[in-house]
Each structure stands twice: as C-alpha cells, then as structure tokens.
Amino acid sequence: MKFKVSGLALMALMALIAFAMPAVAHHSFAMFDANKTMTVEGSVKEFHWTNPHSWIFLMVPNAQGQPEEWPIELGSPSGLIRQGWVPKTLTAGMKVKVLIRPLKEGKPGGQFLSVTLPDGKTLGDPSTRGNGPAANREQP
C-alpha cells in the first residue's frame, strides 16, 4: 500500500516539529536540590532581565570573607512581572537576602525562591513562605 503525502500534510508536520523543539530544548531543574533551601546575603553584581530565565549574580562572602559570585536562576520576565518585578528591581551594589534551592553539587549558585530588598519588601514565590519544605529553612 502506498501513501501519498500532500504538501499540506508535510507543512503541518514541519510546523509541529518546529513548535515542539523549544519544549525539548528547555532544561530541567534537576541540578537544584528540591529538598533544601538556604538564604544567601550579599551585594548584587548584575541582574539580567532576559528570556527564557532571568539571573541574579550575587557577591556573597565565602568562609574566608572573600566575595564569591553566586549565579541565581529566576523565572522569565513575564513571570517576574506577575510577582511585582520591573527590570530595575535589582541594581548593582544593592544588598539583598535571597532564598534559593542550592545546586546539588555544592558549588555557589541556585534556583530563586524569594528576595528580601533593602527596604524589607519581599518578592518571590508565595508558596515558599510558611508551609512546605521551604518552611524548614537552613541558614548558612
């Protein structure tokens, strides 16, 4: 039995593949320890308001008191806007506290949960406050 593939069917298949590729290319969050949270305090080095994920680069004093860069991955700008963010929410030099899920491998960095700004205002995922795994916060 022979199948004849029409041009329309071929274009539909190509469109389906093209739209599915971004979902396949998106990384997982397996690198972060979903069972642990920690708070890091430091000075904002840079804040990148970019798709698909925004980033905070935070300078955090290490055990020797020397500044160490912690890359912290956030959600997309559209999700941050819904949480009350604007592109200039964080500026270089700003002192903040950030609640994160740390990297499993133990290196500096993590997945953003919430941030406390110098004025005391907290922005982030409300599900990380009060109940659930984040309620048992580890303080460094």
C-alpha positions in Angstrom: 0.0 0.0 0.0 1.4 3.4 -1.0 0.8 6.6 0.9 0.8 9.9 -0.8 1.9 12.8 1.3 0.4 16.0 0.4 2.2 19.3 0.7 -0.2 20.5 3.3 0.3 17.4 5.5 4.1 17.8 5.2 3.9 21.5 6.2 1.7 20.6 9.1 4.3 18.0 10.3 7.1 20.5 9.9 5.2 23.1 11.9 4.5 20.6 14.7 8.2 19.7 14.9 9.2 23.4 14.9 6.9 24.2 17.8 7.8 21.2 19.8 11.6 21.9 19.7 11.7 24.7 22.3 10.0 22.4 24.8 12.5 19.7 24.2 15.4 22.1 24.4 14.3 23.5 27.7 16.5 22.2 30.6 15.2 20.6 33.7 15.7 21.8 37.3 17.4 18.5 38.3 20.6 20.4 39.1 18.9 22.1 42.1 18.3 20.3 45.4 14.5 20.5 45.7 14.6 19.2 49.3 16.8 22.0 50.6 16.6 25.8 50.8 19.1 28.3 52.1 19.4 32.0 52.4 22.4 33.9 50.9 23.1 37.5 51.7 25.3 39.7 49.5 25.6 42.5 47.1 24.1 42.4 43.6 26.8 42.4 41.0 24.4 42.1 38.0 20.8 41.5 37.3 19.9 40.1 33.8 16.3 40.6 32.8 16.3 38.0 29.9 14.3 35.2 28.4 13.9 32.3 29.0 15.3 32.9 32.5 16.5 36.0 34.4 19.6 35.9 36.5 20.9 37.5 39.7 24.7 37.5 40.1 25.2 38.0 43.8 28.6 38.6 45.5 28.4 36.6 48.7 31.3 36.4 51.3 32.8 32.9 51.5 34.1 31.2 54.6 37.3 33.3 54.3 35.3 36.5 54.0 36.2 36.9 50.3 33.4 37.8 47.8 32.3 34.8 45.8 29.9 35.1 42.8 26.6 33.1 43.2 24.6 32.8 39.9 20.9 32.5 40.8 18.4 31.5 38.2 15.0 33.0 38.2 11.9 32.6 36.0 11.1 34.5 32.9 10.5 38.3 32.9 6.8 37.7 32.3 6.5 35.6 35.5 8.6 38.1 37.4 6.3 40.9 36.3 3.3 39.0 37.8 5.2 38.9 41.1 5.8 42.6 41.1 9.2 42.9 39.5 10.4 45.5 37.0 13.7 45.4 35.1 15.3 47.8 37.6 14.1 46.0 40.8 17.7 45.0 41.5 20.6 47.3 40.8 24.4 46.8 41.1 25.6 47.2 44.7 22.2 46.6 46.3 22.4 44.5 49.5 19.8 41.7 49.4 18.9 38.4 51.0 17.9 35.6 48.6 16.1 32.4 49.4 17.3 29.7 47.0 17.3 26.0 46.3 21.1 25.3 46.2 22.9 23.4 43.5 23.2 19.7 44.3 26.9 19.6 43.6 27.6 22.1 46.3 29.0 24.9 44.1 27.8 28.5 44.6 24.5 29.1 42.9 20.9 28.1 43.0 17.3 28.4 41.9 15.5 31.6 43.1 12.6 31.3 45.5 12.4 34.8 47.0 14.4 38.0 47.7 14.3 40.5 50.5 15.1 44.0 49.3 17.0 46.6 51.5 13.6 48.2 52.4 12.3 44.9 53.8 10.0 44.2 50.9 9.9 40.5 49.8 9.4 39.4 46.2 9.1 35.8 45.1 7.0 32.7 45.0 4.5 32.9 47.8 4.4 29.1 48.1 8.0 29.2 49.6 6.8 31.0 52.7 5.1 29.4 55.7 4.4 25.8 54.8 6.0 23.0 52.8 9.7 22.2 52.5 10.8 25.9 52.5 9.4 26.3 56.0 12.4 24.4 57.3 14.9 27.0 56.0 18.6 26.3 56.6 20.6 29.4 57.4 24.2 29.3 56.4 
